[in-house]
């Protein structure tokens, strides 16, 4: 099965549609006070995005025969953290961008203060979801899931990676420094999505968990390597966000360090490493394999 196969396309399209409707129901309605904040939260989350992180959660849930309802909650929590990070990243004090998911960024459509609150409120709602829905039979296991997302999104994860990114603008980084930054900024949430999806189902033995974790780390980094290449090669229209910003902002990227050809080679190596770590799971990991291919071969 390849990423272009009708079967994979049907699987993603059907989950994306179900997910859209479910996450829409989990967000506060736009007519509930404070209406403007709730409308802006819905604007930031709904009607766009590839939903790669929830799809990874669903695919990892297939490995552990997880209940789809549970995975949907875990995927929604991760997607809310992701959406908050995009809203904050687009603010003038950070990346200062006007286009996201093919539409005006949240602070352009609303205002800066609202966009700041949208991020804050989405982050709180993500953890509320993990606290109020049953995601694991063992409450201690569920508490570990909450901690996993907290660490992945905090200063030792995404927020820390963003801090390193901001400090690195205009600086030159070594390859290990660039990798450290991206493992945190982008990789941590992708890893959390995958592990949370798996944790919604039957427990994996430590060796299996280590294999899945290795897959998630490889694919998280590959995602960023490809993102750097697309920033150079893809159009603003296709990406739905401003292309060419990394070079414009003099940001160290895989492309600036390695060039396009070497970056593509690295993405291919990470994909191979990711796929090799799934061998132990056999056919149960087929959707994860397809998603790895999608992440590395995507054009947007
Ligand atoms: C503000 C705390 C804080 C963190 C921001 C994730 C992030 C950290 C910033 C986003 C900036 C960026 C372009 C990162 C590169 C990789 C990335 C996360 C791209 C966007 O993810 P996609 O392609 O987006 O999955 P969609 O819109 O499809 O969900």
Boltz pocket constraint, residues with backbone or C-beta under 6 A from the ligand:
constraints:
  - pocket:
      binder: B
      contacts: [[A, 48], [A, 49], [A, 50], [A, 51], [A, 52], [A, 82], [A, 84], [A, 85], [A, 86], [A, 88], [A, 89], [A, 101], [A, 153], [A, 158], [A, 159], [A, 162], [A, 185], [A, 186], [A, 223], [A, 224], [A, 227], [A, 300]]
      max_distance: 6.0
